[in-house]
Amino acid sequence: MNLKVRLSIMNFLEFAVWGAYLTCMGNYLGRAGMGAEIAWFYAIQGIVSIFMPTIMGIVADKYVQPQRLLGLCHLFAGLGMVALFIAGIGCEQPNKALFISLYTFSVAFYMPTLALSNTTAFTILKKHGLDTVKDFPPIRVFGTVGFIVVMWFVNCAVIDDGGFYLTLGENAHKFQYTYMQFLVSGMLSFLLFFYCFTLPHCEISKKQARSLYETLGLDAFKLFKERRMALFFVFSMLLGMLLQITNGYATPFITSFKGVPEMADTFGANNATMLVSLSQIAEALGILLIPFFMKRYGIKIVMLIAMFAWVLRFFFFGIGSPSFPGVTLLVLSCLVYGVAFDFFNVSGGLYVDSECAPNIRASAQGLFMLMTNGLGAAIGTLSAGAVINHYCYWENGFLLGDWQTCWFIFAGYALLIAVAFAIIFKSPKANRV
């Protein structure tokens, strides 16, 4: 099979695993009596990303081939998701402590795979003489396709006394409202576990460690000694604070309009997961723009575009609604998300890969994950949760309240970060990827 096709399948499954629950988990948690803890569930992804991607990056650099470690991580992540499914069977409100523990176990092994899948793809592409900036984005786009396909499946799939079927209509047994989303994620993780062991061999660096510092795989932290890289990582953390806000709260926000009588029957209010999937469709298109923008404008302009896209993402949510014409603003918010996410997350990974030595590439990707999906996402999600819990409240399974103020607060924060980055960060032409 063609090398690029094999890596595309890997990326498809990698993000399909996440797409099963990432954007619709909030709907289930609200109905399972854990609505007030939504921020914590998404923050847990950030907390485990503070150390797990770095640890796994060190292991991949020094001890275990990254494609094999990727598979093993998915095995354990899948076991955790299946255990969540079992914990939810027959329980309107499952044991909260057990549920959080199982979820933490699963995401602790899933989050490192985001960096490990990048490392695997970059290593295999370079081994075969291919250009990562040119050839990786078309491969990575299949990850977004996988995310979208599974989002749609979870949005439409129903299993009840009438059996299994797909529908766009209202149904309380849709996977997006139930624990079935975790079973879907777990099964996909098991599939990727087996698939990873069919991927090409990735050599581990043969460079001998000269100190305990290198032996422990902490070389990547030397990147902080360079002012430009240190600033890049700091701003990555600040921007990373925005990453999980709409993942956690976009579907509860849109679904909340079901609690407003005149909007209860709108398509968007009843198919929030599918509406939000427009963000991932835009993401797929955004990825294809990265090679052009990275080579022509460099990392600073690309990051600035991402930051201002985040401003628009939140602003459009603040003034939108599921009914016409407000739904067009929700659609616009989803469209700009593709640029907001890709021009930061994917371009950032490519930039870090281009700036570090081969023997620390996996560790450096883990460090980027630590700053963005770790520290940034954890702090940002908990802060956003505090804001939303202050202005909104759960009633009859819907998160109602002053959503507009919440979205405007997040948009203002993104604007401040963009202005500061434009002033402080320097990226000479010579440093373009």
HELIX and SHEET records of a PDB file:
HELIX    1   1 LEU A    3  GLY A   19  1                                  17    
HELIX    2   2 MET A   25  ARG A   31  1                                   7    
HELIX    3   3 GLY A   35  GLU A   37  5                                   3    
HELIX    4   4 ILE A   38  SER A   49  1                                  12    
HELIX    5   5 MET A   52  LYS A   62  1                                  11    
HELIX    6   6 PRO A   66  GLY A   88  1                                  23    
HELIX    7   7 LYS A   96  LYS A  127  1                                  32    
HELIX    8   8 THR A  132  CYS A  156  1                                  25    
HELIX    9   9 PHE A  175  TYR A  177  5                                   3    
HELIX   10  10 MET A  180  CYS A  196  1                                  17    
HELIX   11  11 LEU A  212  THR A  215  1                                   4    
HELIX   12  12 ASP A  219  LYS A  225  5                                   7    
HELIX   13  13 ARG A  227  GLY A  240  1                                  14    
HELIX   14  14 ILE A  245  THR A  255  1                                  11    
HELIX   15  15 SER A  256  GLY A  259  5                                   4    
HELIX   16  16 PRO A  261  MET A  263  5                                   3    
HELIX   17  17 PHE A  267  ASN A  270  1                                   4    
HELIX   18  18 ALA A  272  ILE A  319  1                                  48    
HELIX   19  19 GLY A  326  GLU A  355  1                                  30    
HELIX   20  20 PRO A  358  ILE A  360  5                                   3    
HELIX   21  21 ARG A  361  MET A  369  1                                   9    
HELIX   22  22 LEU A  370  GLY A  376  3                                   7    
HELIX   23  23 ALA A  377  TYR A  391  1                                  15    
HELIX   24  24 TRP A  403  ILE A  424  1                                  22    
HELIX   25  25 LYS A  429  ASN A  431  5                                   3    
SHEET    1   A 2 ALA A 157  ASP A 160  0                                        
SHEET    2   A 2 GLY A 163  LEU A 166 -1                                        
SHEET    1   B 2 CYS A 392  GLU A 395  0                                        
SHEET    2   B 2 PHE A 398  GLY A 401 -1                                        
END                                                                             
